[in-house]
Amino acid sequence: MPVINRLSTLHAANRQLLRVRHFAKGTYPEANPAPSALPVNRFFLPICNPNGKACYLADATQHFELRPGCAYFIPLFHKACMKLDRELNFLSIQFTLGPFGSVDLFSHFRTIREIPDATWLARAEAAYAEKDDEIAGIRVRGLVESFAAFLLSGMTKEQLAFATAFTAFEPELSYIQAQGSAATTVEELAALRGFRREVFTRKFTAAVGMPPKQFLSRYLMNRACDLLLREDARVREVAFELGFSNEYYFSRFFKKQMGIPPRDFKAHYRS
């Protein structure tokens, strides 16, 4: 049998950028079930839940008791409630996965998932228990990639095609990744193809699943979250780096997208 090089698979593999943005274990002292929609995919693994139904995950159509031995998935920008108490022990991983870090493969997911398989928790605990940070990092990346492949393999061909349709706009995605900022406009992106704004918006929305203006906002949010988590980051400096005219406009934009000011986000996720 001749050697067959799957070039399209290589391109797909090298196109995806995985960012693990949160990896933590323990209990959470707050028990506020207010709905939230974060710019990250949430992979949640209960270890023990003594109070059963008192701790749950829910969205507009589904409600799950947080059961040890199950894995839970909340796609990015999907509004969901997570009710925790002081006795629920868990592992939590948050990540993004997509081409050039601009589009996420789970952008089109519209539902939370419960997966009754204790293997995911066992692998997460093994990664967390690893003392060497480099090895632990490789373990958690491998776990997230396996979990993402599991979720994507459950899609229909039509759903999977829709999830990857944004590849038709790779030049625009590369442009945004290289020099996108708060000053980037839809007209600027349309000009890359010689389209009028209205034509570009229609074609982009059909392929990517959201208008280009919303896409730019999500890109800025992901960049903002990355920058705010740097040890020496200041909100004013992040605002300037992203191209906002001042800290006030950046803070207003961030709060509108995330529901909390950038300083509160930084304090929570750096703690």
N, C-alpha and C positions, 0 to 999 in steps of 0.2 A: 504494500500500500504506500503510495507516495506521501511525502510530508505536506500537509496542508496548513498553511499559516492563516489563522483567523484574524486578519488585519482589522476587521470591524470590531472584534472583541477587544483587541489591543487598544484601539482608539477609544472605545467606551471605558475601558479600565483606566486609561490615562486621563480621561476627561473629567472623572469624578474627583472631587476634593472633599475629604471627610475631615470635619472639625469636631472633636470631642470638647464640649464647652463646659461640662460639669460632670464630676464623678465623686460621689459622696455616699457615706454610710452613717446611719444613726437614727435618732429620733428628732422630731420637729416640734418645738414647744407651742407653736401657734396652731389654732384649730379653726381658722377662718375659711369657710367653704365658698368664698366669693369667686365668681367665674373669672378666669384669666386666659389670655391668649398670648403665648410667648413666641418669639421669633426663633425658637428651637424645637426640634422633635424631642419629646420626653419619653424616656424608657424607664419605667418604674417597677421595682421588684420588692414586694413586701417579704420580710423575713419572719416576723411574727406579728400577730394582730389579736391580742387578748380580748378586745372589745367588739370583735366581729363587725356587725352592720353599722356600728358607730363611725367606722372609717370607710369611706367610699370614694369612687370616682364616677362622675356623671356629666353628661352633656344634655342637649335639648331632647334627645331621643333614647338615650341609654343610661343605665344605672348599674354599677358593679360594686359589690362589697369587695374590699381589698383583701384578697385571699393569698396567704403564703403558698408558694409553689406555682403561682401564676405570674405571668409577665403582662404589663399594661403599656399601651402605646397611645400617646396623644400627639397627633401631627402638629407641626408648627402653625401658628396663627389660627388654631382651632380652639374656640372658647369652651372651656370645661371647668368643672368644680372638682377640687380634691379636698376632701375632709379628712384631716389627720388628728390624732391625739398624741399625748405624751408617751403612750405605751406602745405605739406602733413603731416597730423597727424596720428599716428598709434600706435598700440600695437604690440610688438614683443616678441615671446617666442622661445627659442632654447632648444632642448633637445636630449637626447639619450635614447634608450630603448632596452634592450636586456639581454640575460643571462649572469650573472656575470659581466656585464659591458664590455664584450669583443666583442660581436657580436651584431650588431643592427638589429632589425626586419625589418628596411627599407633599409638595405644594397643593396637589389636587385631592389629597385625602380629606374626607369630610366627616370622619367618624372616629371614635376611640375604639380600641381593640383590647380584648382580654384573651391571652393565650395560656391555656392550662398546660404548662410544660415546665417542670422544675429544673430542667437542664440549663435554662438561661440564668437562673439565680446561682446555680452551682458554678458556672463559668465566671459570673460577675464577682462572686466571693473569692474565687481563686485569683482573679486579677487584683482585687483589693488587698488580698493577703500577701501578695508578692512584695518583697522588701525592696528589690531593685526597681527604681523608677522607670528605667528604660524598658526592662522586661514587662513591667506592669503596663506601661503605655502600649506596647505591642499587643499584649493580651486584650486590653480593653478595645483597641482598634479592631482587632480580629473579631471580638464579640459583637461589636456594633455592625461591622460589615456583614457578618453572618445573619444577624437579626434583620438587617435591611433587606438582604437577599431573600430571606424567608417571607417578609411582608410583600415584597414585589412579586415573588413567584405565585402568590395567591391572587394576583390581579388577572382579569381576563385580558385577552390580546388587545381588545379595544382600549381598556383602561391603561395598559402598559404603553401602548402607542401614544396615548394622550399624555402620559407622564413624561415621555421622552421627546415629544413633538417640538420642544424648544430648540433642538439641535439645528433646526432650519435658521435660527437666528444667532448662531455662534459668533459671527463677526460683531454684532451689537453687544453680545455678552462679554466678549473679549475687550471691547472698547470701554464698557462700563467698569469692568474689573481693573483695567489699566489706568483710567483717569476719571471715573465717575465721581461726582461730588454733588453737593446740594445745589450747585449752579447748573448741572446738566439738565437739558430740556428734552422734551419729546421731539421737538423740531430738529434738534441736533442729531438725535438718533435716526430720524426719518431721512435726514439729508445723506446719511451714509449709504442709503439705497436709492437715493434720488426720488423718494416718495413724498407726496404731500402728507401732512400730519394725519389727516383723517384716514387715508389709505393705510398708512403704516400702523396706526392704532388698531384698525380693524384686523389686519393680518397678524399683528403681534398678539393681540388678545386671543384670536382663534388658536394660535399655536401654543402660547405660553399659559393661557388660562386666566390671565389678568391683564388689565390695561397697562401700558408702559409706565404711566405715572405711578401706579400702585407698585409696580415692580421696582422702580427706582427708590421708592420709599422703603421697601423691604431690604433692598441692597444697603441703603444707608443705615438702617437699623442694625443689620448684621455687623457692618463695619463699626458702628458706634459701640455695640456690645463688646466686640473684640478690644477696641481701644480703651474703653472704660475699665476693663479688667487688667490692664497693665498696672504694675505696681506703683509707678510714679505718675499715672495719668491724672490730669486735672480736667474738669468739665470744660473750662474755657479753652484749653489746648485741643481737646477733642473736637469741639465746635469749629475751631479754626482749621484743623486738619481735614474736616469733612466739607469745608467750603461754606459754612453758615456765616452770615454777616456778623453775628454776635452770639453770646452765650444764651441770651434770653430766647431767641428764635429756635436755637437748638433744643433747649430744655422744653419749650412748648411742643415742638415736633416729637421729641422723645416721649413725653408724657401722653400725648395723643395716641401714639402707637402702642406703648407698653402699659399705660395706666398708672405709672409711677415716674417721678422725676429721675433724671440720670444719677443724681447723688444718692438717692435711696437704692437704686439698682446696684450701684458700685458698692455701697455699704453692705448690702445683703449678700451679694455673690463673692465679695472679697473676704467675708467673715469666715 
